Amino acid sequence: MALNTGTLARASSRRPWLTIGLWVILIALSGFVSSRWLGDALTSDIDFTNRPEAKRAAELVEGRFGKQGITELILLSSESDTVDDASFQEAVRAVQAEAMRGGRGVRGALTFYDSQDPSLVSSDRRTTLIPVIFNESGEIADKYPVVQDIVAAGNEADGFKAQAFGSITLDHDFSKIAEEDLRKGESFGVVIALIVLVAVFGAIVAGVVPIAMGVASITVATGITAVVGQFFDFSFFVTNMISMMGLAVGIDYSLFIVSRYREERHKGLEKLDAIAASGATASRAVFFSGMTVVFALAGMLILPTTIFRSLASGAIFVVLVAVLASLTFLPALLALLGDRVNALRVFRRKASVASDSHAFWDRITHGVMGRPVISLIVGAGLLLVAAFSYLDIDTGFSGVSTLPQSSAARQAFDTLSRDFPGGLNSPVEIVVDGNVTSPEIKQGVDELRSVMASDEVFGPSRIELSEGQDTARISAPVLADPSSAAATTAVEQLRERHVPQAFADVNAEVLVGGSTAFNKDFFDITDRYTPIVFAFVLGLSFLLLTVVFRSLVVPIKAIIMNLLSVGAAYGLIVLVFQKGVGADLFGFQQVEVIEAWLPLFLFSILFGLSMDYHVFLLSRIREHFDQTKDNTESVAFGLRTTGGLITGAAIIMVAVFGGFAAGDLVMLQQMGFGLAVAVLIDATIVRSVLVPATMKLLGDRNWYLPSWLSWLPDMSVEGVPQPQAAQAAEPEPAHA
């Protein structure tokens, strides 16, 4: 069974204008669709696709008490006046009047003067809260201008300052900062990538081509997301994921194919034959590498949460588009450019460059293979030491407290935390479903409220009964960041201890809900599905690599090495972000927790990307081994011919991921840093030390496949025989 990428490359190169024309139409259409539909496809909401306890509680509240709306807190403060002064009441009424101005989806605006609720006033009586309730219909982003108008009305009064805090403001600030981080990461990554590509190829045109492939992949994948998003909402972080992965894999895949094309031309093949040869070898490796990445990413689709499925879908879209562009768009472009791909040289290659490049990688390879046991122990030991800190990991959500001090939501949260029992906008809600007028349920409710009153994490609780007297809702503010470990631990205590004790032998269903409970359910689901995803990804990767390389040893080694590099990345993330070692040096925030979604996310992404280098390197080793049956020289040949390219590709990926790590959102800092260090580890210690050391120790056993597996389809990645060149020559090496 042959996947004839060479034939596909030749067909695309023979009809270059048609192929490029179709891609231009696709890119233009994707850009148009994105401009019209992408906004409607994205959301800041994180939801479950199953029904954990927090979601069941929310459904029960909505069914018995009606839709609760979206509450945004307006904080109105004065340096001199108190709520007892007429001027303060006048300012509050102005805010209330602006909020209730008709036709803008506001259901109500409660003030202290209407309710006489003391919890709406700070202890110094110079700040008051005005909860503004919006209807749930429509996009949450469309409500932000209304919030701005309400805040502006509060700031019009002399000596008063108005702030807003709630899901509307948080959504706006997170989206805005994410967009700024996206632009920063893209611009930084593209600049570094261009510099590296020009250094690798020694020509500006050859350096620009891979970037064009990356941009095209991002544009088309974003268009696909906009279309699919009309049926399934995607997290707004999907655009960051598409840009990051699109730049990384789109540029890398094109880098390997363009390099192989130049190598085949250097050997003497005609232009179309060289394109077909690179299609049958490098493009073939790109295809299998891309499929490995897709399989790894598909593991995240198993989790019943919209954030994981959004990130996985966006990454899968852009990887598939990048592979398709590499197999069709790129050969057509090379057919038009021909040797003009080497135009605008920045320096001339010299024979000494080739010999020095080969000598450098030969020294490394033979040095490692000369002492394989020591090299293996040192290399693996370094990775295990780096991974050690992972044992101390604490997971959670960083939350609003990690936003930049300049953000409006962070400033309002700080005021709310200082002057009020924080968390009034995200209470824990215990829903009791049953005959709430019965003595036993009343006793259970009283006991539970008494226990909560003694817990410093909760503020004063309130109780509300449904019209049918069949449901009671107990609400209590969380006196901490609802994403903090203290808040989620309190919810865990409610569910596992306090609720079962208070309602033992009582005929009622009791559910703990609210945003903090939602976070707790997310953590639990992530923990529950992690081993499933690991087994899925490892199993599929093992099967694919077994078929591709027709070996049982190669996939086992690849999996072990990738797990080592992922583990090292985990440990370094904990060391830098959680323990603060080097955080100031990199400009990162030290935080109490690592994002709960990050370990599983990084595993899926890194495992796929790590396979890139293994596939590209091992394909060249296997190609030479099939010709010579010399294991040692084949390993040296593989590293000699791919060393510069993989180094350049790794630098590009590190630059792209590092650009995103330079943003202001802690979650993106952790993600970018983790991806960057893992790629760097994989391209250095794993590829330069562990691979040659293990291949030397195992010898011909690297390619062991038992006879009872001989029925496996032959999908070898090294390609098929190509037309002989007029002259043979060593491949032209990369500069990097």
N, C-alpha and C positions, 0 to 999 in steps of 0.2 A: 504494500500500500504506500503510494508515494504522493506527498503533497507537493505538486510541481510548481513551486514558487518561481523557478527559473522561467517556465513557460509564461506565467503571468507577467513577470517582469519584461520578457521579450515582447509580449503582445502589447503591453502598455507603451513600450519604447518605440514600437513600430507605428503607433497611432498617437504620437505625443500631443498634437493639438486637440484631438478629440478627448483624450484622457484629461488633459489640463482644463479644457473647456468645461467638462462635466464637474470637475472639482471646483472651479471658479463659481459655477452656478450654485453648487451645494454650499460653498462658503458664504456667498452672497445671500442665499435663502436663509441660512442659519443665522446670519447677522440680523436680517429683517425680522425673523421670528423671535429672536432673543429680545430685540428692542420693543416688540409689541407684547410678548407673552411672559417673559421671564419674571417680571415683578409679581404676576398672579400665581406663578408656580412656586414661589418661595415663602417660607414662613419661619418665624422664630420659635414657634411652639414645638415642644418635644412631647410626643405622645407614644402610647403603647398600642400595638396591634393585637394584643390579647387583653385580658381583663384582670389585672392585679387588684389588690384590695383598695388602693387609693382611687383607681378608676371606678370600681364598683360603688365606692362611697360617693363619688361625684355624681354618678348616674342616679343613685338613690336620692341625693339631695335635689337634683334637678327635677326628678319625677314627683317628689312630694312637696317641694317648696317652690318649684318653678326655677327658671333660669336666673342665676344670681347676678349676671352682668359682669362687667370688668370694672374693678374699683381702682381709681387713681387717687392717691393722697396729695392734696395741696397743703403745703406747710406755709403758714403766714406768720412772720416774726416781726417784732418791733424792738428796737434797742431801748426805748424810753416808755412806751405805753404798755398797759396790760389789758387783758380781755375785759376788765371792768370799766375801761374808759370808753367814752362814746366814739372817739376817733377810731378805736380798734374795731368796734362793732360796725362802724360805717365802712371800713376797709373790707371786712369780712362780707358784708352784704354786697359790696361791689363785685367781689369774686363770685359770690353765689349767683348774682344776676347775670354775669357773663357766662357762667357755666350753664344756666338754664335758658339762655337765649335760644329760641326755637330752631328746629330743623337740623340739629347737629348730632343726634343720637345719644343725648345725655338723658338718663332716666331720673336722676335726682342728685342733689348736692346737700348733704347734711352739715349743719353748723352747731357749735356749742350753744348758741343762743336759742336754737330750736329744740334741742334735746336735753340741755343742761347735763350732758354726759361729761363727768369730770375727766375721763380718760382722753378726751379730745383737747385737753389743755395741759401744757407743761407745768412742772412744779413751780417755776418762777412766774408763771402766768403771762409770759411774754411771747409765747408761741402757741398757735392752735392748729389743729388738723381739720381739714374740710374734705371728707371722703366724697368724691365725685364718681357716680356710677354710670357707666356707658352701657348701651345695648351691646349684645355680643355679635350682632350681625355686622357684616362688612369686614374689611381687612384692618388689623390692629394698627398698621402703619398709617392708615387714613385718619386715625383719631389723634395722632400726635399734633397736627396744627391746631386742633381745638384746645388741647392741653396748653400749647404755647400761648394762645389767646387768653386763657384763664390765668396763667402765670403773669402775663403782661398786665392784666387788670389789677392784680395784687401789687405789682411793682409801681403802679402809677401813683399810689398814695405816698406822700412824703414820709420818710423814716421807716417804711415797711419793705420787707424782702419776702418774695414768694418763691417757693421751690415746688417741684413735683416729683413724686416717687411712686412707682408701680410698674406693672407689666408694659404699659404703653411707653413710658420713658426708658425703661430698661431695653425694650426691643429696639428703640431708636438708637440708643447709645451703643449697644452691642453691634448693631448693623453698621452704624457709621464707622466705628473703630475697625470692624472687620474689613470694610471696604478700603479704609486707609491702609491697613496692614497688607491687604491684597495688592494695592497699587505699589506700595513700597517693596514688597517681596518680588513682584513681577519685574519692576524696573531694575532692581539690584541683580536678580537672577539673570536677566537677559544681557545686561552689560558684562557680567563676569563670564557668562556662557560664550558671548561673542569673542572676548579676549582669549579664552581657552581654545575655542575652535580655530581661531586664526593662528594661534601658536601651534596647534596640532597639525593643521593642514598647510600652514605657511602661505595661505592665500585668503583674501577677504571674501571672494565669491564662494569658495568652498565652505567658509565659516558661516556665511549668511544662510545657506541652503537649509541646514538643520534647524535653525531658528525659525525659518519660514514654515517648516514642517510642524514645529511645535505650536506656532501661532494658529496655523490652519486646524490642527487637531483640537485646540482649545475652543476655537470659534464653532466648529461643527458640533462638538460635544455639548457646548452650552446651548446650541439650538435644539439638540435632541432633548436636553433637560427641560427646556421651555415647553416643548411639545408634550412630553410625558407628564410634566408637571401640571398639565390641565386635568389630569385624571388622578394623580397622586401628588400631594404636596411634598416638597423637598425642603430640608433645612437650609437657611440662607448661607450656611457654611459650605454648601455644596460648590459654590462658585470658587471659594478658596481652594477646595480640593481639586477641582478641575484644572485650575490654573497651575497649581503646584505640580500635580502629576503630569499634566500635559507638557509643561516645559521640561520636566525631568525625562520622561520616557520618549517624548516626541523628538527631542534633540538627541538623546542617546541612540535611539534606533537609527536615525538618519546618519549619525556619526559613524556607526559601524558599517552601514551599507555604502556610504560615499567613500569611506576609506578602502573598503574591499574593491569597489569599482576602480579606484585609482591604482590599487595594487595589480589588478588584472590588466589594466591598460599598460602599466609599467612592464608587465611580463610580455606584452606584445599582442594581446588580443585586440581584434577590431572593436569599435565602439559598441555595437549591438551585442556582440559576443561577450564583451566585458560586463555589460549590464545583465545579460542572462546568467553569466557565471556568478556575479555577485548576488543575483536573485536566487540562484540554486544553493548558495552557501550562506552568506550573511543574512539575506532576507529570510531564509529558512530558519536560521537561528533566532531572528527577530520574531518570527511567527510563534515558535515554540516558547520563547521567552515571554512573549505577550500572553500566551495562553496560561502559562504558569502564574503570571501576575493576576490574571482574571480569576483563576481557580482559587488563589489565595484570598482575593477580595470577596469572592462569592461566599466565603465563610461568614462574613458580616451580615449577609442577607438572612441568615438563619435567625438572628436575634429579633424578637418581636418589638423593636423600638424604631421609631421613625428616624432618629438621628443616625443610627448605624446603617440603616438601609439607604438613607440619603447619601451619606459619605461613600458607601460602597458603590451605589449606582453611578454617582458622578465619576468616580475613579474608573469604574469598568467602562463607562461610555468613552472616556477620553483615551484609555489604553486601546480599546478596540479600534477607535478612529485612527489613532497613531499607527497601529499595525497596518490597517488598510491603506493609509497614506504612504507608508513605507513600501508597501508591496506594489502600488499602482502609480500614485502621484509622483513619487520620487524617481522611479525609472523613466517616466515620461519627461520629467524636468532634466534628468541627466542626458536623455537623448537629444534634447534641444541644445543644452549647453556643451555637451561633448567635452573636449579638452579645455573649453573656456571655463570649466569649473575651477581650473587652476589660475584664473586671471587675477590680476591685482595682487601679485605676490608681494609680501612684506619683507621677505628675505629669500635668498637662493639656497636650495639644499646642496650640501656637499657630501662627498663620499665619506668624509670623516664623521658626519652626522649619523649615517647609517651604521658604520662600524661601532661608534661610541654607544649608540642606542642598543645595538645587539649585545655589545660587550657588557653593558650595565645590567641588563636583564639576565644575561648568561651568568654573570658573577653571582647575582642573587640566587638564581635557580640552582646552580651547581653547588654553591655554598650551603644552601639549605639541604639539598639532597646528599651532600657529603656528610652531614651530621643530622640525619632525619629524626632520630629519637630525641636528641637534645632540642632541635628546632620545634618538634611537636610539643614537648613538655613546656618549653618557654612560651610558645605562642598560646597554647591552650591555657596555661597558667595565668598569663596576663588577662585573658578574657574572663576567667573564673574570678580573679581578684576584682576586676571591674564590676562583675555581676553581684558581688557579695552584698552591696548596700541594698539590693532589691529585697532582701529578707526583712528590712525595716520599713517597707512601703506602707503608707496609709493612703487610702483612696477616698475620694469624695468629689465635691464640686467646689471650685474656688469662689464662685458667686460674685455678687456685686462688690464685696469688700476688696476685690483685687482689681477693679477698674481703675484707670488713671485718676489721680486727684482732680484733674481738670474736668472730668465728665460731670454733667449735671446730676445724673442718677447717683453717682458716688457721693457728691456733696450733700444731696438730699438725704441719702442713707445715713451719712455721718451725723447730720442734724437729728434725724429720727432716732438714731441709737443713743445720742447724748441726752435728748430732752424728753423722750417717751420710752415706754416699754417696747423696745424694738420689735419689729415683726408684726405690727398691727395690720399690715397689708397682706400678710400671709399666715393666717392663724391655722392651728391644727383643728380639725373638725372630727368629732366622734359622732357617728350616726347610729342611733338605736332604733331598730325596726321591730315593732311589736306593740302590744297594748301598753303605751307609756303611762296610762293612768293607774295601772295595777300597782299595788304596794311593793311587790318584789322588784319591779323595774325602777320605781321611784327610789327605793333604797339603794339599788345599784348605781343609779345616776348620782345620788348624794355622796355615796362612798367614793366614786370615781372623781367627782369634783373636789372632794376633800383631799384626796391623794395628789391631784394636780396642783392644788393650792399650796401644798407643802414642797413642791418641786420648783426650784428657782428658775428653771428654764421657761416656765409658763407664767403668763400674767393672769389676771382675774378672768374666770370663765363665765360664759353666758349660756343660757339654755333657751331654745325655741321649739315649740311644738307645731306640728303640721295641722292643717285644718281638720283632718280626719282623726286627730289624736292617736295616730298609729305610728308616728315617727317623731323622735326627739333629736335635735341637733345641738351638741355641746361644742361651743367655739371658745378657744383660748389663744391669745397672742403668743407667738414664740419669741422669747426675749433674747434672740440671737439671730445671726445670719441664718436663714432657713436652709442654707447649703452646708452649714458647719457640722462638724462631727458631734458637737454637743446636742444640736437640734435633732439629728437623725438618731442618736443614741436614745434621746428621750422618747421618740416615737417607737423605737424598738421596745423600750420598757413598757410603754402603754400597751402595745400589742401582745407582748409575751407574758407580762406579769400583771399589770394593774387591771386591764379590762377582763381577763379571765377570772381574776379574784373577785372583782366587783359584781360580775354577772354570772357567777357559778350557779348552775342548776336553774337559770332563768330562761324562760322561753322567749328569746329575742336574738336577733342577729345584730351584732355590734361591729361596725367597721370604722377604722381610723383613716381619715383622709386629710386633704390639704396639701399644699405644695411641698412641705417637708416630708410628709408620708410618700408623696410622689417620688421624691428623690430617693428615699429608702427603698422603694420598690424597684427603681432603676438600678440601684447598687446590687440588690438581691438577684435580679434577672441577669445582670452582667456576670455575676459570680456563678450562677447556675449554668449559663450557656457557654462559659469559657472553655471547659474541657470538651464540650461538643464541637465547638468551632476548631479547637486545636486538632482534634481527631480528624475532622473533615478536611482541613487544609493539608495536614501532614499526609493523610491517606491519598488524596487526589494528587498531591505533588509526587509522592512515591510512585504511584502508578504511571503518571506521565513520564517521569524521568526514566523509569524502568523500560518503557516502550521506546522512548527516544534514543537512549544510549545502549539499549539491549544489555543491561547489566543490573545486578542486584546490589553490587557494592557501591557504585557511583551514587545512586539516590540515597542510600543509607548515610554515606559520608556527607553528602550535601545537606541533608536534614540536620545531622548533628552539628555541622559547622554553622549553619544558619541559626540554629537554636543558641549556639554559643554567642554569636554576634548580637542577636536580639536580647539575650540575657545581659550582655555587657551594656547594651544601650539602656535597658531598664535600670540597671544599677547606677549608671552615670546620671540618669534623670533624677533618681532619688537623691544622689549625692549632691547635685547642684541645686535643685529646686527645693527639696524638702529639708536637707541638712545645710544648705546655703554655702557649700564649698565652691568658691569661684563664681557665685551668682553675681556679685558686684562687678567682677571682672568682665563678665559677658553682658552686663546691663539687665539681668533678669531679676524678677521678684522672688524672694524666698517665701514660700507658702507652707501651710500646714499639711496640705494634701496634694497628691497627684490626681489629676482628673480621672474619674472612675472609668471613663470609656477609653482612656489612652492605652493601657497595656494591651487590650484585645485589638484595638485599632492598629497600634504599631506592629503587633505581631503579624496581622494580615498584610499590611502594606510592606513591611520590611522583608517578610518571608518571600513575597513575590519579587520585590526588587533585588534581593540578594541572589535569587536564582538567575537574574540577568547575567551577572558576571560569571556564574558557574556555567551557564549554557554557552556563552560566548567563548569562554576559555576552554572548557572541556570539548566543545565542538572542534576547535582547532587541534587540540591534543588527539582526539579520536581520529580526525581526518589524517593526521600524520602517522598515527599508530597503524591504521589500516594499510598504509602504504609501505611502512618500514618494519613493523612489528618490534620496534625498538622503544620500550617504555620510557627509559631515561631521556633519550634524545627527543621523544615526542613531547614530553613535559617541557623540556627546554624550548622546543620549537613553539609550543603553545604560548608560553609566557613571553617569548621573544617577539612574536608577531602580534600579540594583543596587549602587551604590557603598557605601551604608551597610550593606546586607545582607551583601555580600561581606566588608567590613571586620569586621563582627560575627562572621561565620562563621569568618574567619581567626583572630580573637582567641580564639574558643572552641577551635579546633583547636590553636593554639599553647599554650593553657592545658592542654588534655588531654595533649598530647605532652610539654609541659614538666613536668607532674606526674609522668610516668613517668621523665623524665630526672633528677628529684630523688631517685630511689631509690639504693640502695647498689651494685647490680650494674653494673659498667662497661659490659657489653653493652647494658643497658637505658638507661644514661646516653647512650651514643653513639647508640642508635636514637632515643630521645626528642628529643635535641638536634638530630639531623639532620632529623627530620621537622618539628620546630618551625621551624627557620630556613628550611627550604625552603618551607613554607607561607607564612611571613611574607614571604619574597622574592617568591613568586609573587603574593601578594595586594597587593603594593605596587609594586615596580619593574616586574614583568611586566605586571600588569593596568593600572596607572595610567600607565605610561610607554611600554613597548614595544608594547602592543596599539594604543593610539590613534596612536602615531607611525607604525607600519607600515601601519595601515589608512588613514591620511591619505595616505601616500606612494603606496599602491597604488590608492586610489580605487575605482572600480567593478570593477577587476580582482580585488578581494578575492573576488568571487563568480563568478570565471571557471570555467566547466565546458565543455569542448570538446563539440561536437555529437555526436561519436562515442560519448560517454558518456551521452547523453540517455536511454538505455534503463535507467539505474540506477533502482531503485525510489524513489519519493518518500516518504521517512520524515522529512520536515522536522520539526525540533524545535519550531518556533514555534507549532505547533498549528493549529486550524481556527477559522473565524469563530464568534464567540459572540453570544448575544442582545444586542441593543443596550440600553444602560442608559437609564434615564429621563433622566439628566443626565450630562454628561461633566465630568470633573474631573481635575486632575493627580493622579497616584498619591501616596498618603500616604507620605512619606519615612520612612526609618528614622532614629533618633536618632544611631546610631553613625557 
